[in-house]
C-alpha cells in the first residue's frame, strides 16, 4: 500500500473499501489470505484487468495530489471501466490519464 508497516487497521479498511469499489471484492474473497495475500509471479495470479485495477487502487491509496494513469484502463471491459473511472474520479484530486487510440 505504500504506507507504514505493519498497516494500521484503518489503512487495511480503506484498502479493502477501495478494492471493493473497483470490483475486486470477488478476487479478495477467493484469496486464502484476503487483502494480505501475496500476488504476482510467485504468488496469487491475477488477470491483466485485475492487475490494472490493483495498480489503480495502489495509486489512489498514496493520497497524492496528482495521480498519473498511463493506459490503466486499457485492459478493462466496459463494466469494469465504468466502475474504475467512477472510483478514480471520486477519489483523485487531480488526475492525468494517458490513453492511446
N, CA, C and O atoms as CSV, one atom per row, in Angstrom:
chain,resi,resn,atom,element,x,y,z
A,1,UNK,N,N,0.812,-1.201,0.000
A,1,UNK,CA,C,0.000,0.000,0.000
A,1,UNK,C,C,0.850,1.257,0.000
A,1,UNK,O,O,0.340,2.360,-0.201
A,2,UNK,N,N,2.144,1.094,0.225
A,2,UNK,CA,C,2.989,2.278,0.276
A,2,UNK,C,C,2.781,3.087,1.537
A,2,UNK,O,O,2.990,4.301,1.549
A,3,UNK,N,N,2.372,2.418,2.592
A,3,UNK,CA,C,2.137,3.087,3.877
A,3,UNK,C,C,2.937,2.369,4.956
A,3,UNK,O,O,3.702,1.448,4.669
A,4,UNK,N,N,2.754,2.796,6.183
A,4,UNK,CA,C,3.507,2.198,7.296
A,4,UNK,C,C,3.281,0.688,7.374
A,4,UNK,O,O,2.263,0.160,6.925
A,5,UNK,N,N,4.273,0.017,7.963
A,5,UNK,CA,C,4.166,-1.435,8.180
A,5,UNK,C,C,4.496,-1.743,9.602
A,5,UNK,O,O,5.494,-1.220,10.098
A,6,UNK,N,N,3.755,-2.536,10.291
A,6,UNK,CA,C,2.533,-3.170,9.834
A,6,UNK,C,C,1.425,-2.143,9.631
A,6,UNK,O,O,1.428,-1.085,10.260
A,7,UNK,N,N,0.485,-2.456,8.754
A,7,UNK,CA,C,-0.560,-1.477,8.454
A,7,UNK,C,C,-1.480,-1.246,9.647
A,7,UNK,O,O,-1.761,-2.159,10.424
A,8,UNK,N,N,-1.933,-0.032,9.771
A,8,UNK,CA,C,-2.916,0.320,10.781
A,8,UNK,C,C,-4.265,-0.244,10.326
A,8,UNK,O,O,-4.523,-0.281,9.123
A,9,UNK,N,N,-5.128,-0.684,11.237
A,9,UNK,CA,C,-6.429,-1.224,10.822
A,9,UNK,C,C,-7.218,-0.285,9.902
A,9,UNK,O,O,-7.945,-0.749,9.024
A,10,UNK,N,N,-7.081,1.012,10.095
A,10,UNK,CA,C,-7.812,1.942,9.226
A,10,UNK,C,C,-7.250,1.927,7.801
A,10,UNK,O,O,-7.995,2.125,6.840
A,11,UNK,N,N,-5.928,1.689,7.658
A,11,UNK,CA,C,-5.331,1.566,6.328
A,11,UNK,C,C,-5.877,0.328,5.608
A,11,UNK,O,O,-6.212,0.384,4.424
A,12,UNK,N,N,-5.960,-0.771,6.328
A,12,UNK,CA,C,-6.470,-2.013,5.755
A,12,UNK,C,C,-7.931,-1.838,5.358
A,12,UNK,O,O,-8.343,-2.290,4.289
A,13,UNK,N,N,-8.711,-1.189,6.206
A,13,UNK,CA,C,-10.118,-0.963,5.904
A,13,UNK,C,C,-10.273,-0.080,4.669
A,13,UNK,O,O,-11.116,-0.350,3.813
A,14,UNK,N,N,-9.466,0.969,4.573
A,14,UNK,CA,C,-9.516,1.851,3.407
A,14,UNK,C,C,-9.152,1.093,2.130
A,14,UNK,O,O,-9.797,1.267,1.096
A,15,UNK,N,N,-8.127,0.259,2.201
A,15,UNK,CA,C,-7.708,-0.534,1.041
A,15,UNK,C,C,-8.795,-1.517,0.631
A,15,UNK,O,O,-9.060,-1.692,-0.559
A,16,UNK,N,N,-9.415,-2.149,1.595
A,16,UNK,CA,C,-10.474,-3.112,1.298
A,16,UNK,C,C,-11.680,-2.410,0.675
A,16,UNK,O,O,-12.261,-2.908,-0.289
A,17,UNK,N,N,-12.052,-1.269,1.218
A,17,UNK,CA,C,-13.172,-0.499,0.664
A,17,UNK,C,C,-12.882,-0.086,-0.773
A,17,UNK,O,O,-13.755,-0.176,-1.636
A,18,UNK,N,N,-11.669,0.362,-1.029
A,18,UNK,CA,C,-11.275,0.779,-2.363
A,18,UNK,C,C,-11.279,-0.407,-3.335
A,18,UNK,O,O,-11.743,-0.279,-4.468
A,19,UNK,N,N,-10.770,-1.543,-2.899
A,19,UNK,CA,C,-10.767,-2.732,-3.752
A,19,UNK,C,C,-12.194,-3.152,-4.114
A,19,UNK,O,O,-12.460,-3.528,-5.255
A,20,UNK,N,N,-13.092,-3.089,-3.163
A,20,UNK,CA,C,-14.496,-3.418,-3.447
A,20,UNK,C,C,-15.094,-2.417,-4.423
A,20,UNK,O,O,-15.852,-2.801,-5.313
A,21,UNK,N,N,-14.764,-1.140,-4.270
A,21,UNK,CA,C,-15.268,-0.111,-5.184
A,21,UNK,C,C,-14.757,-0.344,-6.608
A,21,UNK,O,O,-15.430,0.015,-7.574
A,22,UNK,N,N,-13.586,-0.936,-6.737
A,22,UNK,CA,C,-13.002,-1.222,-8.046
A,22,UNK,C,C,-13.421,-2.588,-8.585
A,22,UNK,O,O,-12.937,-3.014,-9.633
A,23,UNK,N,N,-14.313,-3.275,-7.878
A,23,UNK,CA,C,-14.800,-4.565,-8.342
A,23,UNK,C,C,-13.878,-5.729,-8.064
A,23,UNK,O,O,-13.958,-6.756,-8.737
A,24,UNK,N,N,-13.004,-5.588,-7.083
A,24,UNK,CA,C,-12.066,-6.662,-6.739
A,24,UNK,C,C,-12.527,-7.480,-5.530
A,24,UNK,O,O,-11.770,-8.309,-5.023
A,25,UNK,N,N,-13.732,-7.263,-5.072
A,25,UNK,CA,C,-14.235,-7.976,-3.904
A,25,UNK,C,C,-14.264,-9.484,-4.087
A,25,UNK,O,O,-13.896,-10.221,-3.173
A,26,UNK,N,N,-14.701,-9.961,-5.267
A,26,UNK,CA,C,-14.728,-11.405,-5.528
A,26,UNK,C,C,-13.330,-12.002,-5.509
A,26,UNK,O,O,-13.119,-13.104,-5.003
A,27,UNK,N,N,-12.379,-11.264,-6.066
A,27,UNK,CA,C,-10.989,-11.731,-6.084
A,27,UNK,C,C,-10.470,-11.854,-4.650
A,27,UNK,O,O,-9.859,-12.860,-4.290
A,28,UNK,N,N,-10.718,-10.824,-3.835
A,28,UNK,CA,C,-10.286,-10.881,-2.430
A,28,UNK,C,C,-10.927,-12.051,-1.706
A,28,UNK,O,O,-10.288,-12.700,-0.879
A,29,UNK,N,N,-12.188,-12.323,-2.015
A,29,UNK,CA,C,-12.902,-13.421,-1.376
A,29,UNK,C,C,-12.328,-14.786,-1.714
A,29,UNK,O,O,-12.413,-15.713,-0.908
A,30,UNK,N,N,-11.747,-14.919,-2.895
A,30,UNK,CA,C,-11.152,-16.205,-3.314
A,30,UNK,C,C,-9.747,-16.414,-2.758
A,30,UNK,O,O,-9.285,-17.550,-2.659
A,31,UNK,N,N,-9.069,-15.340,-2.398
A,31,UNK,CA,C,-7.686,-15.467,-1.923
A,31,UNK,C,C,-7.667,-15.948,-0.470
A,31,UNK,O,O,-8.374,-15.398,0.374
A,32,UNK,N,N,-6.868,-16.965,-0.180
A,32,UNK,CA,C,-6.826,-17.501,1.191
A,32,UNK,C,C,-6.494,-16.444,2.249
A,32,UNK,O,O,-7.068,-16.464,3.337
A,33,UNK,N,N,-5.577,-15.525,1.944
A,33,UNK,CA,C,-5.183,-14.512,2.930
A,33,UNK,C,C,-5.881,-13.171,2.686
A,33,UNK,O,O,-5.546,-12.168,3.317
A,34,UNK,N,N,-6.849,-13.160,1.768
A,34,UNK,CA,C,-7.577,-11.920,1.508
A,34,UNK,C,C,-6.655,-10.805,1.071
A,34,UNK,O,O,-5.809,-10.986,0.195
A,35,UNK,N,N,-6.823,-9.663,1.683
A,35,UNK,CA,C,-6.052,-8.480,1.316
A,35,UNK,C,C,-4.555,-8.645,1.574
A,35,UNK,O,O,-3.750,-7.939,0.967
A,36,UNK,N,N,-4.173,-9.546,2.446
A,36,UNK,CA,C,-2.765,-9.764,2.766
A,36,UNK,C,C,-2.111,-10.836,1.893
A,36,UNK,O,O,-0.953,-11.195,2.110
A,37,UNK,N,N,-2.855,-11.348,0.905
A,37,UNK,CA,C,-2.335,-12.375,0.005
A,37,UNK,C,C,-1.204,-11.812,-0.856
A,37,UNK,O,O,-1.305,-10.698,-1.370
A,38,UNK,N,N,-0.140,-12.576,-1.010
A,38,UNK,CA,C,0.948,-12.200,-1.901
A,38,UNK,C,C,0.484,-12.473,-3.327
A,38,UNK,O,O,0.006,-13.565,-3.634
A,39,UNK,N,N,0.627,-11.477,-4.194
A,39,UNK,CA,C,0.219,-11.624,-5.590
A,39,UNK,C,C,1.414,-11.365,-6.495
A,39,UNK,O,O,2.392,-10.740,-6.084
A,40,UNK,N,N,1.329,-11.845,-7.718
A,40,UNK,CA,C,2.405,-11.618,-8.679
A,40,UNK,C,C,2.977,-12.919,-9.178
A,40,UNK,O,O,2.342,-13.969,-9.075
A,41,UNK,N,N,4.176,-12.852,-9.720
A,41,UNK,CA,C,4.798,-14.019,-10.344
A,41,UNK,C,C,4.956,-15.190,-9.385
A,41,UNK,O,O,4.785,-16.341,-9.787
A,42,UNK,N,N,5.277,-14.920,-8.134
A,42,UNK,CA,C,5.483,-16.007,-7.178
A,42,UNK,C,C,4.311,-16.178,-6.217
A,42,UNK,O,O,4.385,-16.970,-5.278
A,43,UNK,N,N,3.237,-15.442,-6.450
A,43,UNK,CA,C,2.078,-15.518,-5.572
A,43,UNK,C,C,0.805,-15.779,-6.358
A,43,UNK,O,O,0.834,-16.407,-7.417
A,44,UNK,N,N,-0.279,-15.308,-5.848
A,44,UNK,CA,C,-1.596,-15.460,-6.462
A,44,UNK,C,C,-1.593,-14.776,-7.825
A,44,UNK,O,O,-1.173,-13.625,-7.946
A,45,UNK,N,N,-2.059,-15.480,-8.839
A,45,UNK,CA,C,-2.055,-14.944,-10.201
A,45,UNK,C,C,-3.314,-14.111,-10.463
A,45,UNK,O,O,-4.428,-14.533,-10.151
A,46,UNK,N,N,-3.120,-12.949,-11.028
A,46,UNK,CA,C,-4.215,-12.053,-11.371
A,46,UNK,C,C,-4.291,-11.894,-12.883
A,46,UNK,O,O,-3.282,-11.977,-13.584
A,47,UNK,N,N,-5.510,-11.663,-13.375
A,47,UNK,CA,C,-5.662,-11.368,-14.794
A,47,UNK,C,C,-5.112,-9.968,-15.069
A,47,UNK,O,O,-4.822,-9.218,-14.137
A,48,UNK,N,N,-4.973,-9.622,-16.338
A,48,UNK,CA,C,-4.449,-8.300,-16.697
A,48,UNK,C,C,-5.377,-7.197,-16.179
A,48,UNK,O,O,-4.908,-6.181,-15.666
A,49,UNK,N,N,-6.675,-7.394,-16.312
A,49,UNK,CA,C,-7.636,-6.408,-15.816
A,49,UNK,C,C,-7.614,-6.277,-14.302
A,49,UNK,O,O,-7.744,-5.174,-13.772
A,50,UNK,N,N,-7.448,-7.403,-13.596
A,50,UNK,CA,C,-7.352,-7.367,-12.135
A,50,UNK,C,C,-6.094,-6.633,-11.700
A,50,UNK,O,O,-6.122,-5.858,-10.743
A,51,UNK,N,N,-4.983,-6.878,-12.405
A,51,UNK,CA,C,-3.742,-6.168,-12.097
A,51,UNK,C,C,-3.924,-4.663,-12.302
A,51,UNK,O,O,-3.483,-3.864,-11.476
A,52,UNK,N,N,-4.569,-4.284,-13.395
A,52,UNK,CA,C,-4.790,-2.863,-13.666
A,52,UNK,C,C,-5.573,-2.203,-12.539
A,52,UNK,O,O,-5.223,-1.114,-12.084
A,53,UNK,N,N,-6.632,-2.869,-12.093
A,53,UNK,CA,C,-7.442,-2.301,-11.007
A,53,UNK,C,C,-6.673,-2.268,-9.694
A,53,UNK,O,O,-6.849,-1.347,-8.897
A,54,UNK,N,N,-5.814,-3.274,-9.460
A,54,UNK,CA,C,-4.978,-3.273,-8.265
A,54,UNK,C,C,-3.994,-2.110,-8.298
A,54,UNK,O,O,-3.783,-1.448,-7.282
A,55,UNK,N,N,-3.391,-1.857,-9.460
A,55,UNK,CA,C,-2.453,-0.735,-9.588
A,55,UNK,C,C,-3.169,0.601,-9.380
A,55,UNK,O,O,-2.610,1.526,-8.791
A,56,UNK,N,N,-4.393,0.694,-9.862
A,56,UNK,CA,C,-5.179,1.909,-9.638
A,56,UNK,C,C,-5.430,2.087,-8.143
A,56,UNK,O,O,-5.305,3.194,-7.619
A,57,UNK,N,N,-5.782,1.007,-7.459
A,57,UNK,CA,C,-6.005,1.080,-6.008
A,57,UNK,C,C,-4.741,1.538,-5.292
A,57,UNK,O,O,-4.804,2.401,-4.416
A,58,UNK,N,N,-3.605,0.974,-5.650
A,58,UNK,CA,C,-2.342,1.356,-5.022
A,58,UNK,C,C,-2.046,2.836,-5.238
A,58,UNK,O,O,-1.598,3.530,-4.326
A,59,UNK,N,N,-2.300,3.306,-6.446
A,59,UNK,CA,C,-2.063,4.728,-6.742
A,59,UNK,C,C,-2.973,5.615,-5.898
A,59,UNK,O,O,-2.526,6.619,-5.344
A,60,UNK,N,N,-4.234,5.247,-5.802
A,60,UNK,CA,C,-5.170,6.063,-5.032
A,60,UNK,C,C,-4.862,6.043,-3.533
A,60,UNK,O,O,-5.074,7.041,-2.844
A,61,UNK,N,N,-4.371,4.927,-3.033
A,61,UNK,CA,C,-4.068,4.813,-1.605
A,61,UNK,C,C,-2.896,5.695,-1.180
A,61,UNK,O,O,-2.709,5.945,0.010
A,62,UNK,N,N,-2.117,6.162,-2.134
A,62,UNK,CA,C,-0.981,7.031,-1.797
A,62,UNK,C,C,-1.441,8.400,-1.318
A,62,UNK,O,O,-0.715,9.088,-0.601
A,63,UNK,N,N,-2.641,8.793,-1.710
A,63,UNK,CA,C,-3.138,10.107,-1.294
A,63,UNK,C,C,-2.412,11.263,-1.965
A,63,UNK,O,O,-2.393,12.374,-1.435
A,64,UNK,N,N,-1.815,11.012,-3.124
A,64,UNK,CA,C,-1.069,12.050,-3.832
A,64,UNK,C,C,-2.010,13.119,-4.387
A,64,UNK,O,O,-3.176,12.849,-4.673
A,65,UNK,N,N,-1.491,14.319,-4.530
A,65,UNK,CA,C,-2.290,15.400,-5.099
A,65,UNK,C,C,-2.512,15.202,-6.592
A,65,UNK,O,O,-3.505,15.685,-7.136
A,66,UNK,N,N,-1.603,14.500,-7.264
A,66,UNK,CA,C,-1.718,14.221,-8.692
A,66,UNK,C,C,-1.550,12.731,-8.921
A,66,UNK,O,O,-0.568,12.135,-8.478
A,67,UNK,N,N,-2.504,12.133,-9.610
A,67,UNK,CA,C,-2.437,10.726,-9.984
A,67,UNK,C,C,-2.267,10.674,-11.497
A,67,UNK,O,O,-3.064,11.255,-12.234
A,68,UNK,N,N,-1.218,9.971,-11.966
A,68,UNK,CA,C,-0.991,9.789,-13.392
A,68,UNK,C,C,-1.289,8.327,-13.718
A,68,UNK,O,O,-0.670,7.418,-13.165
A,69,UNK,N,N,-2.236,8.118,-14.614
A,69,UNK,CA,C,-2.604,6.774,-15.040
A,69,UNK,C,C,-2.264,6.631,-16.513
A,69,UNK,O,O,-2.875,7.279,-17.362
A,70,UNK,N,N,-1.292,5.786,-16.815
A,70,UNK,CA,C,-0.833,5.576,-18.188
A,70,UNK,C,C,-1.376,4.252,-18.696
A,70,UNK,O,O,-0.888,3.188,-18.313
A,71,UNK,N,N,-2.382,4.314,-19.555
A,71,UNK,CA,C,-3.017,3.126,-20.129
A,71,UNK,C,C,-3.626,2.214,-19.059
A,71,UNK,O,O,-3.743,1.008,-19.273
A,72,UNK,N,N,-4.006,2.768,-17.931
A,72,UNK,CA,C,-4.519,1.969,-16.815
A,72,UNK,C,C,-5.888,1.363,-17.084
A,72,UNK,O,O,-6.268,0.388,-16.434
A,73,UNK,N,N,-6.626,1.917,-18.020
A,73,UNK,CA,C,-7.975,1.424,-18.293
A,73,UNK,C,C,-8.036,0.524,-19.526
A,73,UNK,O,O,-9.105,0.011,-19.856
A,74,UNK,N,N,-6.909,0.322,-20.214
A,74,UNK,CA,C,-6.884,-0.387,-21.497
A,74,UNK,C,C,-7.355,-1.833,-21.400
A,74,UNK,O,O,-7.977,-2.327,-22.340
A,75,UNK,N,N,-7.085,-2.525,-20.305
A,75,UNK,CA,C,-7.406,-3.950,-20.198
A,75,UNK,C,C,-8.778,-4.215,-19.584
A,75,UNK,O,O,-9.128,-5.366,-19.325
A,76,UNK,N,N,-9.552,-3.166,-19.352
A,76,UNK,CA,C,-10.820,-3.329,-18.646
A,76,UNK,C,C,-11.992,-3.462,-19.609
A,76,UNK,O,O,-12.066,-2.771,-20.626
A,77,UNK,N,N,-12.896,-4.358,-19.268
A,77,UNK,CA,C,-14.133,-4.489,-20.029
A,77,UNK,C,C,-15.017,-3.273,-19.715
A,77,UNK,O,O,-14.737,-2.550,-18.760
A,78,UNK,N,N,-16.062,-3.038,-20.488
A,78,UNK,CA,C,-16.865,-1.823,-20.303
A,78,UNK,C,C,-17.405,-1.623,-18.886
A,78,UNK,O,O,-17.397,-0.497,-18.387
A,79,UNK,N,N,-17.869,-2.670,-18.235
A,79,UNK,CA,C,-18.421,-2.523,-16.876
A,79,UNK,C,C,-17.340,-2.149,-15.873
A,79,UNK,O,O,-17.537,-1.253,-15.052
A,80,UNK,N,N,-16.200,-2.830,-15.933
A,80,UNK,CA,C,-15.114,-2.505,-15.006
A,80,UNK,C,C,-14.480,-1.163,-15.335
A,80,UNK,O,O,-13.992,-0.480,-14.435
A,81,UNK,N,N,-14.477,-0.775,-16.587
A,81,UNK,CA,C,-14.002,0.555,-16.961
A,81,UNK,C,C,-14.884,1.621,-16.333
A,81,UNK,O,O,-14.380,2.580,-15.749
A,82,UNK,N,N,-16.198,1.462,-16.449
A,82,UNK,CA,C,-17.139,2.421,-15.853
A,82,UNK,C,C,-16.933,2.507,-14.345
A,82,UNK,O,O,-16.874,3.597,-13.777
A,83,UNK,N,N,-16.826,1.351,-13.708
A,83,UNK,CA,C,-16.654,1.302,-12.261
A,83,UNK,C,C,-15.336,1.954,-11.838
A,83,UNK,O,O,-15.313,2.757,-10.906
A,84,UNK,N,N,-14.238,1.611,-12.524
A,84,UNK,CA,C,-12.918,2.153,-12.179
A,84,UNK,C,C,-12.863,3.659,-12.414
A,84,UNK,O,O,-12.329,4.399,-11.588
A,85,UNK,N,N,-13.408,4.107,-13.526
A,85,UNK,CA,C,-13.393,5.532,-13.829
A,85,UNK,C,C,-14.186,6.317,-12.797
A,85,UNK,O,O,-13.739,7.366,-12.335
A,86,UNK,N,N,-15.349,5.821,-12.436
A,86,UNK,CA,C,-16.166,6.465,-11.407
A,86,UNK,C,C,-15.412,6.529,-10.075
A,86,UNK,O,O,-15.422,7.557,-9.397
A,87,UNK,N,N,-14.763,5.429,-9.708
A,87,UNK,CA,C,-13.998,5.357,-8.458
A,87,UNK,C,C,-12.853,6.363,-8.461
A,87,UNK,O,O,-12.650,7.078,-7.480
A,88,UNK,N,N,-12.103,6.421,-9.560
A,88,UNK,CA,C,-10.957,7.329,-9.658
A,88,UNK,C,C,-11.414,8.781,-9.620
A,88,UNK,O,O,-10.822,9.602,-8.920
A,89,UNK,N,N,-12.457,9.098,-10.365
A,89,UNK,CA,C,-12.943,10.477,-10.403
A,89,UNK,C,C,-13.452,10.938,-9.039
A,89,UNK,O,O,-13.356,12.119,-8.705
A,90,UNK,N,N,-13.995,10.005,-8.248
A,90,UNK,CA,C,-14.470,10.336,-6.903
A,90,UNK,C,C,-13.342,10.555,-5.905
A,90,UNK,O,O,-13.507,11.290,-4.932
A,91,UNK,N,N,-12.181,9.913,-6.145
A,91,UNK,CA,C,-11.134,9.900,-5.127
A,91,UNK,C,C,-9.879,10.714,-5.455
A,91,UNK,O,O,-9.171,11.138,-4.541
A,92,UNK,N,N,-9.597,10.935,-6.707
A,92,UNK,CA,C,-8.369,11.650,-7.082
A,92,UNK,C,C,-8.638,13.151,-7.142
A,92,UNK,O,O,-9.596,13.594,-7.776
A,93,UNK,N,N,-7.782,13.932,-6.476
A,93,UNK,CA,C,-7.976,15.380,-6.513
A,93,UNK,C,C,-7.588,15.949,-7.872
A,93,UNK,O,O,-8.272,16.836,-8.384
A,94,UNK,N,N,-6.504,15.458,-8.464
A,94,UNK,CA,C,-6.081,15.849,-9.806
A,94,UNK,C,C,-5.654,14.575,-10.540
A,94,UNK,O,O,-4.922,13.745,-10.000
A,95,UNK,N,N,-6.118,14.442,-11.758
A,95,UNK,CA,C,-5.911,13.199,-12.493
A,95,UNK,C,C,-5.393,13.499,-13.895
A,95,UNK,O,O,-5.921,14.366,-14.592
A,96,UNK,N,N,-4.354,12.774,-14.299
A,96,UNK,CA,C,-3.853,12.821,-15.666
A,96,UNK,C,C,-3.945,11.408,-16.220
A,96,UNK,O,O,-3.302,10.489,-15.713
A,97,UNK,N,N,-4.752,11.243,-17.268
A,97,UNK,CA,C,-4.953,9.934,-17.857
A,97,UNK,C,C,-4.331,9.936,-19.244
A,97,UNK,O,O,-4.621,10.807,-20.064
A,98,UNK,N,N,-3.479,8.959,-19.499
A,98,UNK,CA,C,-2.841,8.797,-20.799
A,98,UNK,C,C,-3.487,7.588,-21.464
A,98,UNK,O,O,-3.492,6.491,-20.907
A,99,UNK,N,N,-4.032,7.798,-22.656
A,99,UNK,CA,C,-4.679,6.715,-23.397
A,99,UNK,C,C,-4.333,6.874,-24.867
A,99,UNK,O,O,-4.309,7.980,-25.405
A,100,UNK,N,N,-4.064,5.737,-25.504
A,100,UNK,CA,C,-3.750,5.754,-26.927
A,100,UNK,C,C,-4.926,5.163,-27.687
A,100,UNK,O,O,-5.511,4.179,-27.235
A,101,UNK,N,N,-5.289,5.734,-28.824
A,101,UNK,CA,C,-6.422,5.195,-29.600
A,101,UNK,C,C,-6.124,3.842,-30.199
A,101,UNK,O,O,-6.976,3.265,-30.875
